[in-house]
């Protein structure tokens, strides 16, 4: 019970203290909304909106979650308040889960902002929302743990944002968000399959438009595997660089 009280206290403190910081507002809120409006207002045709929706949803999650972790972890590390958390009588795994849960929740909410806009512009009936929700949750988890991996590798917020863009912007072109994987040059396609967002986007494409190319169960397994790997490697880095 004490561990879960600590978990909820850390989560609520982060939500109050960091989630309305300028980097979060610009990259986590304004950018996905502006990107969504830019694509949807450019594409008034019903079919085009549904074609764009998987990519815009994934993009909103990616930028929202990675921006969250860049602020919460690096701010606390710079102010040395994170060291005080490391002294708390809870496991490091639970501590890092508490630091990342808020970003996961934020990413899930971000994902449905484009859905809200699209609902006024196209017919969204016939969609299996249970699979959509499952894929959104896993995309949010993998994107958050990617942000955690980035945050524990740097010491300043601007470094985290710059390092994040090193991963985020190539994903715009390599993960099938707006350019189908089949249209990529042959030498770039293998790189697409080592990026977790590829599998999340493909699930959304299959459910929303029936044009995915990867079996849904395999994509779910890959997202889970990426989540476990990124979280475990981040914990390893914290133990190696911040504790030992």
VEXMARMI-834523 format. One line per 8 residues: number of its first residue (from 0); their letters; for each residue y, x, z of N, C-alpha, C. Coordinates in pm, whole numbers. Example, Ala and Ser with C-alpha at 12.3 -4.5 7.8 and 13.67 -1.06 7.14 Angstrom:
<sites>
0	as	-569,1319,780,-450,1230,780,-330,1320,780; -225,1285,708,-106,1367,714,3,1290,787 .
</sites>
This chain:
<sites>
0	xxxxxxxx	-120,83,0,0,0,0,126,87,0; 124,197,80,241,283,85,265,348,-51; 157,383,-121,172,444,-253,239,347,-350; 201,220,-346,261,123,-437,404,90,-397; 437,97,-269,577,81,-226,661,196,-281; 607,317,-274,677,433,-330,693,418,-481; 587,372,-548,591,351,-693,703,255,-731; 707,139,-665,809,38,-698,948,86,-662 .
8	xxxxxxxx	961,163,-554,1092,213,-513,1148,312,-615; 1062,402,-664,1106,498,-766,1144,426,-894; 1063,328,-932,1091,252,-1054,1224,179,-1045; 1249,109,-935,1373,33,-920,1493,125,-910; 1476,240,-847,1587,334,-837,1627,387,-975; 1527,419,-1058,1557,466,-1193,1626,359,-1275; 1583,236,-1262,1644,128,-1340,1790,107,-1300; 1819,120,-1170,1957,104,-1125,2044,223,-1162 .
16	xxxxxxxx	1988,342,-1156,2070,464,-1164,2087,518,-1305; 1986,500,-1391,1986,574,-1517,1985,489,-1642; 1938,367,-1636,1911,295,-1760,2036,246,-1832; 2151,255,-1770,2276,222,-1838,2364,344,-1860; 2304,463,-1857,2377,584,-1889,2412,586,-2038; 2522,655,-2076,2564,656,-2217,2456,694,-2317; 2373,799,-2293,2269,828,-2393,2170,713,-2412; 2140,643,-2303,2048,529,-2315,2112,415,-2392 .
24	xxxxxxxx	2239,388,-2366,2307,279,-2434,2316,307,-2584; 2350,432,-2619,2370,464,-2761,2238,471,-2837; 2141,547,-2783,2015,566,-2853,1913,458,-2822; 1916,407,-2699,1813,312,-2659,1846,167,-2688; 1974,132,-2698,2013,-7,-2718,2088,-27,-2849; 2201,44,-2865,2286,21,-2982,2218,63,-3111; 2153,181,-3110,2094,231,-3234,1984,139,-3288; 1886,97,-3206,1785,6,-3262,1841,-127,-3310 .
32	xxxxxxxx	1939,-183,-3236,1998,-310,-3278,2075,-292,-3409; 2154,-183,-3420,2229,-158,-3542,2134,-134,-3660; 2026,-59,-3634,1927,-33,-3740,1862,-163,-3785; 1830,-248,-3689,1767,-377,-3721,1859,-462,-3807; 1984,-476,-3765,2079,-557,-3842,2103,-499,-3980; 2107,-366,-3990,2131,-302,-4120,2021,-339,-4219; 1896,-331,-4175,1785,-360,-4265,1773,-509,-4294; 1787,-592,-4190,1765,-735,-4211,1878,-799,-4290 .
40	xxxxxxxx	2001,-755,-4268,2112,-811,-4345,2107,-764,-4490; 2047,-648,-4512,2033,-599,-4648,1919,-671,-4720; 1828,-734,-4643,1706,-791,-4702,1694,-939,-4667; 1770,-1026,-4737,1764,-1168,-4704,1639,-1238,-4756; 1562,-1172,-4839,1443,-1235,-4896,1335,-1244,-4789; 1266,-1356,-4783,1168,-1381,-4677,1060,-1273,-4672; 1001,-1239,-4784,893,-1142,-4787,940,-1005,-4740; 1060,-965,-4778,1110,-833,-4742,1131,-822,-4591 .
48	xxxxxxxx	1176,-926,-4527,1197,-921,-4383,1066,-894,-4310; 961,-962,-4347,831,-940,-4283,776,-802,-4317; 806,-752,-4435,762,-617,-4469,832,-512,-4384; 958,-535,-4353,1035,-439,-4275,1010,-449,-4126; 965,-563,-4079,955,-589,-3935,867,-488,-3862; 748,-450,-3910,668,-353,-3834,740,-220,-3812; 805,-170,-3917,875,-42,-3904,993,-50,-3809; 1068,-158,-3816,1186,-171,-3729,1143,-188,-3584 .
56	xxxxxxxx	1036,-263,-3560,984,-278,-3423,942,-143,-3365; 866,-67,-3442,819,63,-3395,935,158,-3373; 1034,153,-3462,1152,239,-3448,1229,206,-3321; 1243,79,-3291,1314,37,-3170,1243,88,-3045; 1110,81,-3046,1034,132,-2931,1052,283,-2919; 1036,354,-3029,1039,500,-3028,1171,553,-2973; 1283,503,-3027,1411,554,-2982,1446,508,-2841; 1407,386,-2806,1437,337,-2672,1363,415,-2564 .
64	xxxxxxxx	1233,435,-2582,1154,499,-2478,1186,648,-2463; 1195,719,-2574,1224,862,-2565,1361,889,-2508; 1458,802,-2536,1591,818,-2477,1588,797,-2326; 1507,702,-2280,1495,677,-2136,1449,802,-2062; 1340,861,-2110,1282,976,-2040,1373,1097,-2048; 1445,1113,-2159,1536,1226,-2171,1642,1224,-2062; 1681,1104,-2020,1785,1091,-1917,1725,1099,-1778; 1624,1019,-1749,1575,1009,-1611,1517,1140,-1561 .
72	xxxxxxxx	1435,1206,-1642,1370,1329,-1597,1468,1445,-1593; 1543,1466,-1702,1630,1583,-1708,1749,1573,-1614; 1805,1452,-1594,1912,1436,-1495,1862,1475,-1356; 1747,1427,-1319,1697,1454,-1185,1653,1599,-1170; 1603,1658,-1274,1567,1799,-1265,1692,1885,-1251; 1798,1852,-1323,1921,1931,-1314,1986,1917,-1177; 1983,1797,-1121,2042,1776,-988,1947,1815,-874; 1826,1857,-908,1724,1902,-813,1673,1790,-724 .
80	xxxxxxxx	1702,1666,-761,1645,1554,-684,1499,1532,-719; 1456,1580,-836,1316,1566,-872,1228,1650,-781; 1282,1765,-736,1204,1848,-643,1177,1773,-513; 1271,1691,-470,1248,1614,-348,1138,1510,-370; 1132,1453,-490,1025,1358,-519,888,1427,-518; 885,1553,-563,759,1625,-564,706,1649,-422; 795,1644,-324,753,1663,-184,706,1533,-120; 724,1421,-191,683,1292,-135,530,1287,-123 .
88	xxxxxxxx	479,1215,-22,334,1209,1,262,1113,-94; 285,1130,-224,211,1054,-325,162,1153,-430; 61,1114,-504,6,1205,-605,105,1225,-719; 93,1339,-784,181,1368,-898,158,1268,-1011; 34,1227,-1033,6,1129,-1138,79,998,-1113; 75,950,-987,143,825,-955,294,841,-966; 345,956,-926,488,982,-937,534,975,-1083; 460,1041,-1173,500,1042,-1314,481,905,-1378 .
96	xxxxxxxx	381,830,-1332,367,693,-1382,485,607,-1339; 533,629,-1216,650,555,-1169,774,591,-1251; 785,718,-1290,900,762,-1369,895,711,-1513; 776,677,-1562,763,636,-1702,748,486,-1721; 711,413,-1616,687,269,-1633,812,195,-1678; 926,231,-1624,1050,165,-1665,1078,182,-1813; 1055,303,-1865,1077,327,-2007,978,247,-2092; 854,234,-2045,756,153,-2118,802,8,-2125 .
104	xxxxxxxx	849,-46,-2012,898,-183,-2010,1018,-199,-2103; 1107,-100,-2100,1226,-104,-2186,1186,-104,-2333; 1085,-22,-2368,1039,-16,-2506,978,-146,-2553; 902,-213,-2465,842,-341,-2501,950,-445,-2528; 1052,-447,-2444,1164,-541,-2465,1234,-509,-2596; 1259,-379,-2621,1325,-338,-2745,1248,-383,-2868; 1116,-384,-2860,1034,-417,-2977,1058,-559,-3024; 1089,-649,-2930,1102,-789,-2968,1245,-830,-3002 .
112	xxxxxxxx	1339,-734,-2995,1474,-760,-3045,1470,-785,-3196; 1403,-699,-3276,1392,-730,-3419,1318,-861,-3447; 1218,-894,-3364,1146,-1020,-3384,1241,-1137,-3365; 1330,-1128,-3268,1428,-1235,-3245,1517,-1255,-3366; 1567,-1145,-3421,1652,-1155,-3540,1572,-1210,-3659; 1448,-1161,-3674,1367,-1202,-3789,1331,-1350,-3781; 1319,-1404,-3660,1280,-1545,-3645,1384,-1640,-3704; 1509,-1594,-3716,1613,-1677,-3775,1618,-1662,-3927 .
120	xxxxxxxx	1541,-1565,-3981,1553,-1534,-4123,1426,-1557,-4202; 1312,-1572,-4133,1186,-1587,-4204,1088,-1666,-4119; 979,-1707,-4179,875,-1781,-4109,777,-1682,-4047; 761,-1686,-3917,672,-1595,-3845,546,-1666,-3795; 512,-1776,-3856,391,-1848,-3815,267,-1777,-3867; 153,-1806,-3803,27,-1747,-3846,3,-1605,-3801; 84,-1556,-3709,72,-1418,-3659,-9,-1418,-3530; -101,-1324,-3518,-177,-1308,-3394,-92,-1229,-3295 .
128	xxxxxxxx	-18,-1299,-3212,77,-1234,-3121,7,-1157,-3011; -118,-1189,-2983,-193,-1115,-2881,-214,-970,-2927; -254,-952,-3053,-272,-817,-3108,-137,-747,-3121; -35,-822,-3161,100,-763,-3170,143,-709,-3034; 125,-790,-2929,163,-747,-2795,83,-623,-2752; -47,-622,-2780,-128,-506,-2744,-81,-381,-2815; -49,-393,-2943,-3,-275,-3017,134,-231,-2968; 222,-326,-2938,355,-291,-2888,343,-217,-2755 .
136	xxxxxxxx	256,-263,-2667,238,-196,-2538,188,-54,-2558; 90,-35,-2646,37,100,-2667,137,190,-2738; 214,135,-2831,320,216,-2895,422,258,-2791; 459,165,-2701,555,198,-2596,500,305,-2503; 371,297,-2470,311,397,-2380,308,535,-2446; 260,541,-2572,252,670,-2639,390,728,-2663; 487,646,-2700,623,695,-2722,685,744,-2592; 659,672,-2482,711,714,-2352,651,846,-2310 .
144	xxxxxxxx	520,861,-2327,456,987,-2289,497,1100,-2381; 531,1069,-2506,590,1171,-2593,725,1213,-2537; 804,1115,-2492,932,1148,-2428,914,1228,-2301; 809,1198,-2224,780,1275,-2104,745,1419,-2140; 663,1435,-2243,629,1570,-2290,754,1649,-2327; 848,1582,-2394,973,1648,-2433,1058,1679,-2310; 1068,1583,-2218,1156,1598,-2102,1113,1711,-2011; 983,1730,-1995,937,1837,-1906,941,1973,-1974 .
152	xxxxxxxx	979,1976,-2103,986,2102,-2176,1127,2159,-2183; 1227,2082,-2137,1367,2126,-2145,1432,2109,-2008; 1559,2152,-1998,1628,2143,-1870,1757,2064,-1875; 1811,2034,-1994,1936,1962,-2008,1916,1838,-2094; 2004,1735,-2070,1991,1610,-2144,2013,1632,-2293; 2115,1713,-2330,2142,1733,-2472,2027,1807,-2540; 1959,1895,-2464,1842,1962,-2520,1729,1862,-2545; 1712,1770,-2451,1608,1669,-2465,1634,1580,-2586 .
160	xxxxxxxx	1760,1539,-2604,1793,1453,-2718,1772,1527,-2850; 1811,1655,-2854,1792,1734,-2976,1645,1754,-3006; 1567,1789,-2902,1424,1808,-2920,1355,1678,-2959; 1403,1565,-2903,1347,1435,-2940,1364,1408,-3089; 1482,1439,-3141,1508,1414,-3283,1419,1499,-3372; 1374,1613,-3322,1281,1697,-3398,1151,1621,-3427; 1113,1531,-3336,993,1449,-3355,1027,1314,-3419; 1140,1255,-3376,1166,1117,-3415,1200,1102,-3563 .
168	xxxxxxxx	1289,1183,-3614,1334,1162,-3751,1226,1191,-3855; 1140,1293,-3838,1028,1305,-3933,936,1184,-3931; 923,1119,-3813,837,1002,-3805,889,887,-3892; 1019,883,-3918,1074,778,-4004,1011,780,-4142; 971,899,-4188,922,914,-4324,771,938,-4331; 711,982,-4220,571,1023,-4225,475,921,-4164; 525,822,-4091,437,731,-4018,421,596,-4085; 468,580,-4206,452,455,-4277,547,347,-4230 .
176	xxxxxxxx	654,382,-4160,748,282,-4112,810,205,-4229; 862,279,-4326,928,215,-4440,874,266,-4573; 806,382,-4570,743,436,-4691,593,429,-4671; 519,353,-4752,373,345,-4736,308,482,-4741; 203,498,-4661,135,627,-4656,81,666,-4794; 38,568,-4871,-17,597,-5004,87,655,-5098; 217,631,-5069,323,682,-5155,371,821,-5116; 320,874,-5004,359,1008,-4962,289,1113,-5047 .
184	xxxxxxxx	351,1229,-5064,280,1339,-5133,149,1371,-5062; 51,1412,-5138,-83,1435,-5083,-82,1539,-4972; 4,1640,-4982,3,1746,-4881,68,1702,-4750; 140,1588,-4751,201,1537,-4629,116,1434,-4556; 23,1373,-4625,-56,1265,-4564,-137,1310,-4443; -201,1429,-4445,-273,1471,-4324,-182,1480,-4202; -56,1520,-4221,37,1528,-4109,64,1390,-4051; 64,1288,-4135,88,1152,-4088,-17,1108,-3987 .
192	xxxxxxxx	-141,1153,-4008,-250,1106,-3923,-261,1181,-3790; -175,1280,-3768,-171,1346,-3637,-50,1297,-3557; 19,1195,-3606,132,1136,-3535,90,999,-3481; 106,975,-3351,56,849,-3293,122,725,-3349; 249,735,-3389,319,616,-3437,256,560,-3564; 189,645,-3642,123,599,-3764,26,486,-3735; -51,500,-3627,-154,402,-3596,-94,273,-3541; 13,285,-3462,79,165,-3412,143,85,-3523 .
200	xxxxxxxx	209,153,-3616,273,85,-3728,168,17,-3816; 55,84,-3837,-48,27,-3921,-106,-101,-3860; -121,-105,-3727,-167,-228,-3663,-69,-341,-3689; 60,-313,-3671,161,-417,-3693,163,-461,-3839; 144,-367,-3932,141,-405,-4073,22,-494,-4103; -92,-464,-4041,-211,-545,-4065,-193,-686,-4012; -137,-697,-3892,-124,-829,-3828,-13,-910,-3893; 99,-847,-3924,215,-921,-3975,206,-947,-4125 .
208	xxxxxxxx	152,-851,-4200,156,-863,-4346,22,-843,-4414; -81,-809,-4336,-215,-788,-4390,-218,-678,-4495; -140,-572,-4473,-140,-461,-4567,-159,-326,-4498; -222,-326,-4380,-257,-200,-4316,-378,-138,-4383; -396,-7,-4362,-506,63,-4429,-605,124,-4330; -576,115,-4200,-663,173,-4096,-724,59,-4016; -853,62,-3986,-913,-46,-3904,-843,-58,-3769; -817,-180,-3727,-743,-202,-3603,-813,-140,-3482 .
216	xxxxxxxx	-945,-156,-3463,-1008,-94,-3345,-989,58,-3341; -999,124,-3457,-980,269,-3461,-837,305,-3425; -739,228,-3472,-600,255,-3439,-575,240,-3289; -634,138,-3228,-619,121,-3084,-679,240,-3009; -797,285,-3052,-861,400,-2987,-775,525,-3001; -716,546,-3117,-632,664,-3138,-507,658,-3050; -446,541,-3037,-328,529,-2951,-364,557,-2805; -478,508,-2761,-521,536,-2624,-546,686,-2606 .
224	xxxxxxxx	-610,749,-2705,-638,892,-2696,-509,973,-2693; -412,938,-2776,-283,1007,-2774,-213,989,-2639; -221,868,-2582,-157,842,-2454,-216,931,-2345; -348,937,-2339,-415,1018,-2238,-380,1166,-2256; -383,1213,-2381,-353,1354,-2406,-210,1390,-2368; -113,1310,-2412,28,1341,-2384,58,1337,-2235; 0,1239,-2164,25,1231,-2021,-40,1349,-1949; -165,1380,-1984,-234,1490,-1918,-165,1623,-1945 .
232	xxxxxxxx	-119,1644,-2068,-52,1771,-2100,82,1780,-2029; 153,1668,-2014,280,1670,-1942,258,1703,-1794; 155,1645,-1735,122,1677,-1595,87,1825,-1581; 14,1877,-1678,-20,2019,-1677,107,2105,-1681; 202,2067,-1766,328,2142,-1775,408,2136,-1646; 411,2018,-1583,482,2006,-1455,419,2096,-1350; 287,2095,-1343,218,2181,-1246,242,2329,-1276; 243,2365,-1403,255,2505,-1439,398,2558,-1428 .
240	xxxx	498,2473,-1466,636,2522,-1473,720,2486,-1350; 691,2373,-1287,778,2324,-1181,720,2341,-1042; 589,2355,-1031,527,2360,-899,472,2498,-867; 389,2552,-959,327,2681,-931,427,2795,-952 .
</sites>
